[in-house]
């Protein structure tokens, strides 16, 4: 199964807490992880969050300003966000392609302005603010169940087939073949449900496999891997591993 590494935490910053928790069993075809990112005390300098390319959609909830929340996703190259000296975020990371809601509600990257959409995200944010993260997980699961009931999230059979056969997929044509649809249908489906063209979607999957320690299966040679990694993240693999925990 796709196991994205969503961020690189700077090794030099020890006061930032990052927690990932698996969802309940019945939600594991929809949700990858529930996440918390927070400072235990104000930092001496602004924290720059290095967000790695992934194909997931997120619900981002800013616990320090309950009006700031939203639905977000990242691009095919890494992004860096200045979170300041004090922050507290709770996120839901959905698996690729499961978001069925209005694509217009999705923004790229960090959520920085008050939410103005139709989902009860500010109410959710307020409810979470009264709980520890351990107690938040039941609330987050209940919110996902509501999204399922409203058909705003649902399993994506095309993406599931791609993820299940990743070891045997080396091209967009392979993706279409294992999905059982034409390349043109694949293009439309991935654009609509993930926001990525097939080529970019495959590129993200390859990079994430590399971040999980499988750095050669999808690259022609080591130099190709290093070039692709640097293009996507801005770092060579060696520099990245020295600077960040992933």
SERO-4910 file (N, C-alpha, C, O; in steps of 0.05 Angstrom, whole numbers):
BEGIN
 pado doro    nc1    nc2    nc3   cac1   cac2   cac3    cc1    cc2    cc3    oc1    oc2    oc3
  Unk    A     17    -24      0      0      0      0     18     25      0     40     25     11
  Unk    A      8     46    -12     22     71    -13     26     82     15      7     85     31
  Unk    A     51     87     22     58     96     49     74    122     48     98    121     51
  Unk    A     60    145     42     75    169     37     89    180     62     79    178     85
  Unk    A    112    192     57    126    208     77    120    237     71    130    248     52
  Unk    A    103    249     88     92    275     81    110    299     86    106    320     75
  Unk    A    131    295    103    147    319    110    175    310    118    180    287    125
  Unk    A    192    330    117    219    326    128    222    345    152    220    369    149
  Unk    A    226    333    175    230    348    200    260    353    205    275    335    205
  Unk    A    267    378    207    295    385    211    306    372    236    295    374    258
  Unk    A    329    358    233    341    344    255    350    363    277    352    355    301
  Unk    A    356    387    270    367    407    289    345    418    307    352    431    327
  Unk    A    320    414    300    298    426    316    284    404    332    269    388    321
  Unk    A    291    403    358    281    381    375    254    388    388    240    370    397
  Unk    A    246    413    388    223    422    403    197    419    387    176    427    397
  Unk    A    199    408    363    175    404    346    166    375    348    182    357    344
  Unk    A    141    372    355    130    345    358    113    337    334     96    352    326
  Unk    A    120    314    322    105    305    298     95    276    304    112    259    309
  Unk    A     69    272    304     57    246    311     40    237    288     23    252    278
  Unk    A     43    212    279     26    199    259     12    176    272     24    160    286
  Unk    A    -15    173    268    -30    152    279    -47    139    257    -60    153    242
  Unk    A    -47    112    257    -64     98    237    -93    101    244   -100    103    268
  Unk    A   -110    102    224   -139    104    229   -150     76    238   -135     56    236
  Unk    A   -175     75    247   -187     49    253   -188     32    228   -188     42    205
  Unk    A   -190      6    232   -189    -13    209   -209     -7    188   -203     -9    164
  Unk    A   -234      1    195   -255      5    175   -250     30    158   -264     34    138
  Unk    A   -231     46    165   -225     71    149   -199     69    134   -191     88    121
  Unk    A   -186     46    134   -159     45    123   -158     45     92   -137     47     80
  Unk    A   -181     41     79   -182     45     50   -187     74     42   -188     80     18
  Unk    A   -191     91     62   -197    119     58   -176    137     69   -166    155     55
  Unk    A   -168    133     94   -149    150    109   -122    136    111   -121    112    117
  Unk    A   -101    151    106    -74    140    110    -66    144    139    -58    125    152
  Unk    A    -67    169    149    -59    174    177    -74    198    187    -83    215    172
  Unk    A    -77    199    214    -84    224    228    -57    235    238    -40    220    247
  Unk    A    -53    262    237    -28    274    242    -30    297    262    -51    311    263
  Unk    A    -10    301    278     -8    325    295     21    336    292     40    321    294
  Unk    A     23    362    288     48    376    286     46    401    304     29    418    300
  Unk    A     64    402    324     61    424    343     88    431    357    106    414    357
  Unk    A     89    455    367    112    463    384    104    459    413     81    465    421
  Unk    A    123    449    429    118    446    458    122    473    472    109    479    492
  Unk    A    139    490    460    144    517    470    153    534    447    162    523    427
  Unk    A    151    560    448    159    577    426    188    572    418    206    569    435
  Unk    A    193    571    392    220    566    381    235    592    381    224    614    382
  Unk    A    261    590    379    278    614    378    279    626    350    285    650    347
  Unk    A    272    610    330    271    620    302    248    608    288    237    587    296
  Unk    A    239    620    266    217    610    251    223    581    241    245    575    233
  Unk    A    202    565    241    205    537    233    196    534    204    174    542    197
  Unk    A    214    524    187    207    520    159    201    491    154    219    474    156
  Unk    A    176    486    148    166    459    144    171    450    115    161    463     96
  Unk    A    185    429    111    192    419     84    172    397     77    174    375     86
  Unk    A    152    404     60    131    386     52    140    371     27    144    383      6
  Unk    A    142    344     29    150    328      7    127    323    -13    104    325     -5
  Unk    A    134    318    -38    113    312    -57     97    287    -49    110    266    -42
  Unk    A     72    288    -48     56    264    -46     29    268    -60     23    290    -69
  Unk    A     14    246    -63    -10    247    -79    -36    248    -62    -58    243    -72
  Unk    A    -33    253    -36    -55    252    -18    -69    279    -16    -58    300    -22
  Unk    A    -94    278     -8   -109    302      0   -110    304     30   -113    283     44
  Unk    A   -108    328     41   -108    332     69   -131    350     78   -139    368     64
  Unk    A   -141    345    102   -156    365    117   -137    376    138   -127    361    154
  Unk    A   -132    402    137   -113    416    154   -129    433    174   -146    449    166
  Unk    A   -123    430    200   -137    444    221   -117    458    239   -101    446    252
  Unk    A   -118    485    238   -100    501    254   -112    505    282   -131    520    285
  Unk    A   -100    492    302   -111    493    329   -106    519    343   -119    524    364
  Unk    A    -88    536    333    -84    562    346   -102    584    335   -105    605    348
  Unk    A   -114    579    312   -134    597    301   -155    580    288   -153    571    265
  Unk    A   -177    575    303   -197    555    295   -212    562    270   -226    545    259
  Unk    A   -210    587    260   -223    594    235   -206    586    211   -216    586    189
  Unk    A   -181    580    215   -163    574    193   -161    544    190   -149    530    207
  Unk    A   -174    534    169   -175    505    163   -181    502    134   -187    522    120
  Unk    A   -181    478    124   -188    474     96   -179    447     85   -168    431    100
  Unk    A   -184    443     60   -176    418     45   -153    426     27   -155    445     12
  Unk    A   -131    411     29   -107    418     15    -93    394      2    -98    372     10
  Unk    A    -77    400    -17    -59    379    -28    -33    391    -37    -31    416    -40
  Unk    A    -13    375    -41     13    384    -48     17    380    -78      0    369    -92
  Unk    A     40    390    -88     47    388   -117     66    365   -121     72    350   -103
  Unk    A     76    362   -146     94    341   -153    123    348   -146    141    331   -150
  Unk    A    127    372   -136    154    379   -125    150    389    -96    128    397    -89
  Unk    A    171    387    -80    169    394    -52    163    424    -49    170    441    -66
  Unk    A    152    431    -26    146    459    -19    155    464      9    156    446     26
  Unk    A    162    489     15    171    497     41    153    519     52    148    539     38
  Unk    A    143    515     77    125    534     89    136    544    115    147    529    131
  Unk    A    134    570    119    143    582    144    120    581    164    101    595    161
  Unk    A    123    564    185    102    561    205    105    579    229     89    579    247
  Unk    A    127    595    229    132    613    251    145    599    275    155    577    273
  Unk    A    143    612    298    157    602    322    138    586    340    148    572    358
  Unk    A    112    587    334     93    572    351     70    563    333     59    579    318
  Unk    A     63    538    334     42    527    317     31    501    328     44    488    344
  Unk    A      7    494    319     -6    469    327    -26    462    306    -47    475    303
  Unk    A    -20    441    290    -37    432    269    -46    403    274    -30    387    284
  Unk    A    -71    397    268    -81    370    267    -90    365    238   -105    382    227
  Unk    A    -82    343    226    -89    338    198   -101    310    194    -95    292    210
  Unk    A   -117    307    174   -125    281    164   -112    278    136   -116    294    118
  Unk    A    -96    257    133    -84    252    107   -100    229     93    -99    206    102
  Unk    A   -115    236     72   -130    216     57   -112    202     37    -93    214     27
  Unk    A   -119    178     30   -105    163      9   -110    176    -18   -130    190    -21
  Unk    A    -92    173    -37    -95    186    -63   -121    178    -77   -129    155    -77
  Unk    A   -134    198    -88   -158    193   -105   -184    188    -91   -204    185   -104
  Unk    A   -184    189    -64   -210    182    -50   -227    207    -47   -251    204    -42
  Unk    A   -216    231    -49   -232    255    -46   -251    258    -69   -242    260    -92
  Unk    A   -277    260    -64   -297    262    -84   -312    289    -83   -329    294   -100
  Unk    A   -304    306    -65   -317    332    -62   -310    351    -84   -295    344   -103
  Unk    A   -319    375    -82   -315    396   -102   -285    402   -104   -273    411    -84
  Unk    A   -273    398   -128   -244    405   -130   -238    434   -125   -216    441   -118
  Unk    A   -258    451   -128   -254    480   -123   -248    485    -94   -237    506    -87
  Unk    A   -256    467    -76   -251    471    -47   -222    465    -40   -213    472    -18
  Unk    A   -207    452    -58   -179    444    -52   -160    466    -59   -161    477    -81
  Unk    A   -142    472    -40   -121    492    -45    -94    477    -45    -93    454    -35
  Unk    A    -74    489    -56    -47    477    -56    -32    487    -31    -31    511    -26
  Unk    A    -21    468    -17     -2    475      5    -16    483     30    -38    473     37
  Unk    A     -4    502     44    -14    510     71    -40    525     69    -45    539     50
  Unk    A    -56    522     90    -81    538     92    -74    562    110    -67    559    133
  Unk    A    -78    586     98    -70    610    112    -92    630    117    -88    651    130
  Unk    A   -116    625    106   -138    644    109   -162    630    121   -164    605    119
  Unk    A   -180    645    133   -204    632    145   -219    616    125   -221    624    101
  Unk    A   -230    594    134   -245    576    116   -272    588    109   -286    598    126
  Unk    A   -279    586     83   -304    597     74   -321    577     59   -341    584     46
  Unk    A   -314    551     61   -329    531     47   -353    521     62   -361    532     82
  Unk    A   -365    499     52   -390    489     62   -386    467     84   -405    461     98
  Unk    A   -363    456     86   -358    434    105   -357    446    133   -348    468    137
  Unk    A   -365    430    154   -365    440    181   -337    438    194   -333    427    215
  Unk    A   -317    449    180   -289    446    188   -283    464    212   -267    455    230
  Unk    A   -294    488    213   -288    504    237   -301    493    262   -289    495    284
  Unk    A   -324    480    259   -337    467    282   -319    444    291   -315    439    315
  Unk    A   -309    428    272   -291    406    278   -266    416    293   -257    405    312
  Unk    A   -255    438    282   -230    450    294   -235    458    323   -218    454    340
  Unk    A   -259    470    328   -266    479    355   -268    455    374   -258    456    396
  Unk    A   -281    434    364   -284    410    381   -257    397    387   -253    388    410
  Unk    A   -240    396    368   -213    384    372   -197    400    392   -181    388    407
  Unk    A   -200    426    392   -184    443    409   -188    438    439   -172    446    456
  Unk    A   -210    424    446   -216    418    474   -205    391    483   -209    383    506
  Unk    A   -191    377    465   -182    350    470   -152    347    466   -140    362    452
  Unk    A   -141    326    479   -114    318    473   -115    303    446   -136    295    437
  Unk    A    -91    301    433    -91    287    406   -101    259    408   -114    249    390
  Unk    A    -95    245    431   -104    217    434   -134    216    433   -146    198    421
  Unk    A   -148    235    446   -177    236    445   -188    247    419   -212    242    413
  Unk    A   -172    262    404   -181    273    378   -186    251    358   -202    255    339
  Unk    A   -174    228    360   -175    208    339   -203    197    335   -211    191    313
  Unk    A   -218    194    357   -246    185    354   -263    207    340   -280    200    324
  Unk    A   -257    232    346   -272    254    333   -265    255    303   -283    258    287
  Unk    A   -240    252    297   -231    252    269   -244    229    253   -253    232    231
  Unk    A   -244    205    266   -256    182    253   -286    187    248   -296    180    226
  Unk    A   -300    198    267   -328    205    263   -333    224    241   -352    222    226
  Unk    A   -315    244    238   -317    263    217   -313    250    189   -328    256    171
  Unk    A   -294    232    187   -290    217    162   -314    200    156   -323    199    133
  Unk    A   -326    187    176   -351    172    171   -373    189    160   -389    180    143
  Unk    A   -375    214    170   -395    232    159   -389    239    130   -407    240    113
  Unk    A   -363    243    123   -356    248     95   -362    224     77   -371    228     54
  Unk    A   -359    200     87   -366    176     72   -396    175     67   -405    170     45
  Unk    A   -411    180     88   -440    180     85   -450    200     65   -469    195     50
  Unk    A   -437    223     64   -444    244     45   -431    240     17   -435    256     -1
  Unk    A   -416    218     15   -402    211    -10   -382    232    -19   -377    237    -43
  Unk    A   -371    245      1   -349    264     -5   -322    251     -6   -303    262    -18
  Unk    A   -320    227      6   -296    210      2   -306    182     -3   -327    174      7
  Unk    A   -291    167    -19   -298    140    -26   -273    126    -37   -255    139    -48
  Unk    A   -271     99    -34   -249     85    -46   -247     90    -76   -268     94    -89
  Unk    A   -223     91    -87   -219     96   -116   -208     71   -128   -184     65   -125
  Unk    A   -224     55   -143   -215     29   -153   -191     31   -172   -174     14   -173
  Unk    A   -190     53   -188   -168     56   -207   -142     60   -193   -122     47   -199
  Unk    A   -142     78   -173   -118     83   -158   -110     59   -141    -86     52   -139
  Unk    A   -129     45   -130   -124     21   -114   -109      0   -131    -90    -12   -121
  Unk    A   -117     -4   -156   -104    -23   -174    -75    -14   -180    -57    -31   -181
  Unk    A    -71     12   -184    -44     22   -189    -26     17   -165     -4      8   -168
  Unk    A    -36     24   -141    -19     20   -117    -14     -9   -111      8    -16   -102
  Unk    A    -33    -26   -117    -30    -55   -112     -9    -67   -130      3    -88   -123
  Unk    A     -5    -56   -154     13    -67   -174     38    -50   -179     50    -52   -200
  Unk    A     45    -33   -159     67    -14   -163     93    -27   -172    108    -16   -189
  Unk    A     99    -51   -161    125    -63   -168    127    -70   -197    149    -73   -207
  Unk    A    105    -73   -210    105    -81   -239     98    -58   -257     96    -62   -282
  Unk    A     96    -34   -247     89    -11   -263    113      6   -267    126     15   -248
  Unk    A    120     10   -293    144     26   -300    138     49   -319    156     64   -326
  Unk    A    112     51   -327    105     72   -347     75     78   -344     61     64   -330
  Unk    A     67    100   -357     39    107   -357     22     85   -371      0     79   -362
  Unk    A     33     73   -392     19     51   -405     14     28   -386     -7     15   -387
  Unk    A     34     22   -370     30      1   -350      8      8   -330     -8     -9   -323
  Unk    A      7     33   -322    -14     42   -304    -42     37   -316    -60     27   -303
  Unk    A    -45     44   -342    -70     40   -355    -77     11   -357   -100      3   -354
  Unk    A    -57     -6   -364    -62    -34   -367    -71    -47   -341    -90    -62   -341
  Unk    A    -57    -41   -319    -65    -53   -294    -91    -42   -283   -105    -55   -268
  Unk    A    -98    -18   -292   -123     -6   -283   -147    -17   -299   -170    -15   -290
  Unk    A   -141    -29   -322   -162    -39   -339   -177    -18   -354   -200    -23   -362
  Unk    A   -165      5   -359   -178     26   -374   -158     37   -395   -134     31   -394
  Unk    A   -168     53   -414   -151     64   -435   -134     86   -423   -141     98   -403
  Unk    A   -111     93   -437    -95    115   -427   -111    141   -426   -106    158   -408
  Unk    A   -129    145   -445   -145    170   -444   -164    170   -419   -166    191   -406
  Unk    A   -176    148   -413   -193    146   -389   -176    150   -364   -185    163   -345
  Unk    A   -152    139   -364   -134    142   -341   -127    171   -337   -127    181   -314
  Unk    A   -122    185   -358   -116    214   -357   -138    229   -344   -134    245   -325
  Unk    A   -163    224   -353   -186    238   -342   -191    231   -313   -196    248   -296
  Unk    A   -189    205   -306   -195    196   -279   -175    207   -259   -183    217   -238
  Unk    A   -149    206   -266   -129    215   -247   -130    246   -244   -127    256   -222
  Unk    A   -135    260   -266   -138    289   -264   -161    296   -246   -158    314   -229
  Unk    A   -183    282   -249   -207    289   -234   -204    281   -204   -213    296   -187
  Unk    A   -192    258   -198   -193    248   -171   -167    253   -155   -168    252   -131
  Unk    A   -145    259   -169   -120    264   -154   -109    292   -160    -93    302   -145
  Unk    A   -117    304   -183   -106    330   -191    -80    327   -206    -69    347   -214
  Unk    A    -70    303   -210    -45    298   -224    -50    286   -251    -68    270   -255
  Unk    A    -33    294   -271    -32    279   -295    -18    252   -289     -3    250   -270
  Unk    A    -24    231   -305    -12    205   -300     18    205   -296     29    192   -278
  Unk    A     33    220   -313     62    221   -312     71    232   -285     89    222   -272
  Unk    A     58    254   -276     65    266   -250     57    248   -226     72    247   -207
  Unk    A     35    235   -229     26    216   -208     46    194   -205     54    187   -182
  Unk    A     55    183   -227     75    161   -226    102    172   -214    115    158   -199
  Unk    A    109    196   -221    134    208   -211    133    210   -181    152    205   -167
  Unk    A    110    219   -170    107    221   -141    108    194   -128    121    191   -107
  Unk    A     95    174   -139     96    147   -128    124    136   -127    132    124   -108
  Unk    A    139    141   -148    167    132   -149    184    145   -128    199    132   -114
  Unk    A    180    171   -125    196    185   -104    189    174    -76    207    170    -60
  Unk    A    163    170    -71    155    160    -45    166    132    -40    173    126    -17
  Unk    A    167    116    -60    180     89    -57    209     93    -49    219     78    -32
  Unk    A    222    112    -61    251    117    -55    254    126    -26    272    117    -12
  Unk    A    236    143    -17    237    152     11    232    130     31    239    132     54
  Unk    A    219    108     22    215     85     39    237     65     36    235     42     46
  Unk    A    260     73     24    283     56     23    285     39     -2    303     23     -4
  Unk    A    267     42    -21    268     27    -46    276     45    -68    259     53    -85
  Unk    A    302     53    -69    310     75    -85    320     67   -113    329     83   -128
  Unk    A    317     41   -120    327     33   -147    306     20   -164    310     17   -188
  Unk    A    283     11   -152    265     -6   -168    253      8   -192    247     -5   -212
  Unk    A    250     35   -190    236     49   -212    254     68   -227    244     84   -243
  Unk    A    280     67   -222    298     85   -236    318     69   -253    327     48   -245
  Unk    A    326     81   -276    344     67   -294    371     62   -281    382     40   -285
  Unk    A    381     81   -266    407     77   -253    409     97   -229    391    113   -225
  Unk    A    431     96   -214    434    112   -191    434    142   -198    423    158   -183
  Unk    A    448    149   -220    449    178   -227    421    188   -234    415    211   -229
  Unk    A    405    172   -247    377    180   -254    361    184   -228    346    204   -227
  Unk    A    365    167   -209    351    170   -183    360    196   -170    342    211   -160
  Unk    A    385    201   -168    395    226   -155    384    251   -169    376    270   -156
  Unk    A    385    250   -196    374    273   -211    345    277   -206    336    300   -201
  Unk    A    329    256   -206    300    258   -201    294    267   -173    276    283   -169
  Unk    A    309    256   -154    305    264   -126    311    294   -122    296    308   -108
  Unk    A    333    303   -133    341    331   -130    321    349   -144    315    371   -133
  Unk    A    310    341   -167    291    357   -181    265    360   -165    253    381   -165
  Unk    A    257    339   -151    232    339   -136    234    352   -109    215    365   -100
  Unk    A    258    350    -96    260    360    -68    279    384    -65    278    398    -45
  Unk    A    296    388    -85    316    410    -82    341    401    -68    359    417    -64
  Unk    A    343    375    -61    366    364    -47    375    339    -60    360    324    -73
  Unk    A    401    333    -58    410    305    -64    401    287    -42    396    297    -20
  Unk    A    399    261    -47    391    243    -25    409    245      0    399    244     22
  Unk    A    435    247     -5    453    249     18    449    274     35    448    272     59
  Unk    A    446    297     22    441    322     36    415    321     51    412    331     73
  Unk    A    395    309     38    368    308     50    369    291     76    358    299     96
  Unk    A    382    268     75    383    250     98    399    263    121    393    257    144
  Unk    A    419    280    115    434    293    136    418    315    149    422    321    172
  Unk    A    400    328    134    386    352    144    359    344    157    351    357    176
  Unk    A    346    324    146    318    319    155    315    290    165    328    272    156
  Unk    A    297    287    185    285    261    191    260    258    174    244    276    172
  Unk    A    256    234    162    232    229    146    218    205    157    198    197    147
***
